[in-house]
Amino acid sequence: MLFRYILNRYVLGFFCLVAIAFLLITFTGQDRMTLSPVERVIKDVTTPVEKGVTTIVYSISNTVKSVFTIGSIKDENKQLRERVLSLEAENNLLREYEYQNLRLRELLQFKDTVVKDYNMVSASVVARNPSNWFRTITVNRGENDGVAKNMAVVTSKGLVGRVINVSATSAEVLLIIDSSCAVGSLIQINRIPGVVEGKADNSGMLKMIHLSKEAPVKDKQIVISSGLGGIFPKGLPIGTVTEIHLESNGLVKYAIVRPFVDFNELEEVLVIRNVPVVNEAAPDDKGGA
């Protein structure tokens, strides 16, 4: 009897739940403008849960996608880095061509104006002598290009030096800042003669000697080549006077000259292959001035 009683109660409860569910389905299945109080409660409870679940699902999905695409991203980044390096190299090369073009244009203008009557050949500096005994450079022109010993070498800034040794394809140039190199010179504004030689202290400065005590030599005056000696053409810019000093004997003075050419940045030069001889006695025969 007890078992039948319990079974009847469960059966009755089940049919009651079915009836309630049917009523709810019937009631909520109709088109309505508002939700019932029960639906509102359920909606308020389930909406945050649904939002959180959706967020988690999207996050997991994005993570999975990232894991699968990270390999391709690394490859793409590597390609981009290689492309950047390639473009930087091309940029530097183009910039170097631009700078070289500007230097060559200056040399060409110098050739067409200052030394247009001379036969010249352009050359590139290929080596420098690191020794403290001689200040020299090596250029990539030699006997095959008509270069010979004692030919003058210049840039668009001014006088560089003279050729002292020649091979078939190269030549060694003694710079005017070497103490063994001497150049017949003039103060441009008043034509005061002298001889310019490199200072022995390897400072890169020049010294204009054999100036009389009364010679009107002043600071900032320009010094040019005199053309005496038949090596260096007349009128080539050499440098600017920066100091004037009396010699120890008190009878003559000398001037310190800052050269126009920056010898640390020499890259292209011109070798003058013929120089008209000035028929005057040289002020000094040191170094073939």
C-alpha positions in Angstrom: 0.0 0.0 0.0 2.8 2.4 0.9 4.6 1.8 -2.3 1.4 2.4 -4.4 0.8 5.6 -2.4 4.3 6.9 -3.2 4.1 5.9 -6.8 0.8 7.6 -7.2 2.2 10.8 -5.7 5.2 10.8 -8.1 3.0 10.2 -11.0 0.7 13.0 -10.0 3.6 15.3 -9.5 5.0 14.5 -12.9 1.7 15.2 -14.6 1.4 18.5 -12.7 4.9 19.5 -13.9 3.9 18.6 -17.5 0.8 20.6 -17.2 2.7 23.7 -15.8 5.3 23.4 -18.6 2.5 23.1 -21.2 0.9 26.2 -19.8 4.2 28.1 -19.8 4.9 27.1 -23.3 1.5 28.1 -24.4 1.7 31.4 -22.6 5.2 32.4 -23.7 4.8 31.1 -27.2 2.3 33.9 -28.0 3.5 37.3 -29.4 3.8 39.6 -26.5 5.2 43.1 -26.0 6.6 42.4 -22.5 8.1 39.5 -20.5 6.4 37.9 -17.6 7.9 38.5 -14.1 9.3 35.0 -14.1 11.0 35.5 -17.5 12.4 38.8 -16.3 14.0 37.2 -13.3 15.4 34.4 -15.4 16.6 36.9 -18.0 18.4 39.0 -15.4 20.1 36.0 -13.9 21.2 34.3 -17.2 22.3 37.4 -19.2 25.6 38.1 -17.2 26.3 34.4 -17.4 25.8 34.3 -21.1 28.0 37.4 -21.5 30.8 35.8 -19.5 30.6 32.5 -21.4 30.6 34.4 -24.7 33.7 36.4 -23.7 35.5 33.2 -22.6 34.6 31.5 -25.8 35.9 34.4 -27.9 39.1 34.6 -25.9 39.8 30.9 -26.3 39.1 31.2 -30.0 41.5 34.1 -30.4 44.2 32.3 -28.4 43.8 29.2 -30.6 44.1 31.4 -33.7 47.2 33.1 -32.4 48.9 29.8 -31.7 48.2 28.7 -35.2 49.4 32.0 -36.8 52.5 32.8 -34.7 54.7 30.8 -37.0 53.6 32.7 -40.1 54.0 36.0 -38.2 57.6 35.2 -37.3 58.4 34.4 -40.9 56.8 37.6 -42.0 58.8 39.7 -39.4 62.0 38.0 -40.6 61.2 38.9 -44.2 60.4 42.5 -43.2 63.6 42.9 -41.2 65.7 41.6 -44.1 63.8 44.0 -46.4 64.6 46.9 -44.1 68.3 46.0 -44.0 68.3 45.8 -47.8 66.7 49.2 -48.2 69.1 50.8 -45.7 72.1 49.4 -47.7 70.6 50.7 -50.9 70.0 54.1 -49.3 73.6 54.3 -48.0 74.9 53.4 -51.4 72.8 56.0 -53.2 73.9 58.6 -50.6 77.5 57.7 -51.3 77.0 58.1 -55.0 75.4 61.5 -54.4 78.4 62.7 -52.3 80.8 61.3 -54.9 78.9 63.1 -57.7 79.1 66.4 -55.8 82.9 66.0 -55.3 83.4 65.1 -59.0 81.3 68.1 -60.1 83.4 70.4 -58.0 86.6 68.9 -59.5 85.1 69.4 -63.0 84.2 73.0 -62.3 87.7 73.6 -60.9 89.2 72.0 -64.0 87.1 74.2 -66.4 87.8 77.4 -64.6 91.0 77.6 -62.5 93.2 75.1 -64.4 91.4 74.8 -67.7 94.6 75.3 -69.8 96.3 72.3 -68.3 96.2 68.6 -69.3 94.9 66.7 -66.3 93.7 63.2 -65.4 91.4 62.4 -62.4 92.4 59.8 -59.9 91.1 58.2 -56.7 93.0 57.9 -53.5 93.5 54.2 -52.8 96.0 54.2 -49.9 97.6 56.4 -47.2 101.0 56.1 -45.7 100.6 55.6 -41.9 104.2 56.4 -41.3 105.2 59.6 -39.4 108.2 60.0 -41.6 106.4 61.0 -44.8 102.9 62.3 -45.4 101.9 60.5 -48.7 98.9 59.1 -50.5 98.6 56.6 -53.3 96.3 57.2 -56.3 95.1 54.7 -58.9 96.8 56.4 -61.9 100.3 55.7 -63.2 102.5 55.6 -66.2 99.7 54.0 -68.3 97.7 57.2 -67.8 100.6 59.5 -68.6 101.5 60.3 -64.9 105.1 61.0 -64.2 107.3 62.1 -61.3 107.0 65.7 -60.0 103.6 66.3 -61.5 101.4 68.5 -59.4 98.2 67.1 -57.7 95.2 69.3 -56.8 91.6 69.2 -55.7 88.8 71.8 -56.1 89.9 73.2 -52.7 93.5 73.8 -53.8 97.0 72.3 -53.9 97.5 68.8 -52.6 101.1 67.8 -53.4 103.4 66.3 -56.1 104.1 62.9 -57.5 107.3 61.3 -56.2 107.0 57.7 -57.3 105.2 56.1 -60.3 104.3 52.6 -61.4 102.3 51.4 -64.4 99.0 51.7 -62.6 99.5 53.9 -59.5 101.5 56.8 -58.2 102.6 58.0 -54.8 102.0 61.6 -53.9 103.9 63.7 -51.4 101.5 66.0 -49.6 102.4 69.7 -49.1 101.9 69.2 -45.3 105.0 67.0 -45.3 108.0 68.9 -44.0 110.1 67.8 -47.0 107.8 69.3 -49.5 108.3 73.0 -50.4 106.1 75.2 -52.7 107.0 78.6 -54.1 104.2 80.9 -52.9 102.8 84.4 -52.8 100.5 86.4 -50.5 97.7 86.9 -52.9 96.7 90.4 -52.0 100.1 92.0 -52.1 102.3 89.4 -53.9 104.8 89.0 -51.1 106.9 85.9 -52.1 107.9 83.1 -49.8 108.1 79.3 -49.6 105.5 77.1 -48.0 106.4 73.8 -46.3 104.8 71.4 -44.0 105.3 71.9 -40.3 107.6 69.3 -38.7 105.3 68.7 -35.8 102.8 66.7 -38.0 100.0 69.2 -37.0 98.7 69.3 -40.6 99.6 73.0 -40.7 101.9 74.8 -43.1 104.7 77.3 -42.6 105.5 80.1 -45.0 109.2 81.1 -44.6 111.7 83.6 -46.1 109.5 86.6 -45.3 111.3 89.8 -44.6 110.7 91.5 -41.2 108.9 94.4 -42.8 106.7 92.3 -45.2 103.0 93.3 -44.8 101.8 89.8 -44.0 98.6 89.7 -41.9 96.2 87.3 -40.4 93.5 85.8 -42.8 95.5 86.6 -46.0 95.3 84.0 -48.7 98.4 82.2 -49.9 98.7 80.9 -53.4 101.4 79.1 -55.5 103.8 81.3 -57.3 104.5 78.9 -60.2 108.3 79.1 -59.6 110.2 75.9 -60.2 108.1 74.4 -62.9 106.2 71.9 -60.8 103.2 73.7 -59.3 101.1 75.9 -61.5 100.8 79.6 -60.6 97.7 80.8 -58.7 96.6 77.6 -57.0 95.0 78.2 -53.6 97.2 76.9 -50.7 95.7 78.2 -47.5 95.1 81.1 -45.1 97.5 82.9 -42.8 96.6 82.3 -39.1 99.7 83.5 -37.2 102.9 85.6 -37.9 106.1 85.1 -35.9 109.7 86.5 -35.9 112.5 84.0 -36.4 115.0 83.7 -33.5 117.5 85.9 -35.4 115.0 88.7 -35.5 115.8 89.5 -39.2 113.0 87.5 -40.9 109.6 86.2 -40.0 107.4 83.3 -40.9 103.6 82.7 -41.1 101.6 79.8 -40.0 99.1 78.8 -42.8 96.0 76.6 -42.5 95.6 74.6 -45.8 92.4 74.8 -47.7 92.5 71.1 -48.4 91.4 68.7 -45.7 94.0 66.0 -46.1 92.1 63.5 -43.9 89.2 63.5 -46.3 90.9 63.2 -49.7 89.1 60.8 -52.0 89.4 62.2 -55.6 92.2 64.4 -57.0 93.5 65.7 -60.3 97.0 65.1 -61.6 98.3 68.0 -63.8 100.3 66.5 -66.6 101.8 69.8 -68.0 102.8 73.0 -66.3 104.1 76.1 -68.1 107.4 77.1 -66.6 107.8 80.5 -65.0 111.1 81.9 -66.1 112.1 83.4 -62.8 114.6 82.3 -60.1 112.9 80.2 -57.4 112.9 81.7 -53.9 114.1 78.3 -52.6 115.1 75.1 -54.2 113.9 72.8 -51.4 111.7 70.0 -52.6 111.7 71.3 -56.2 109.5 74.3 -55.4 
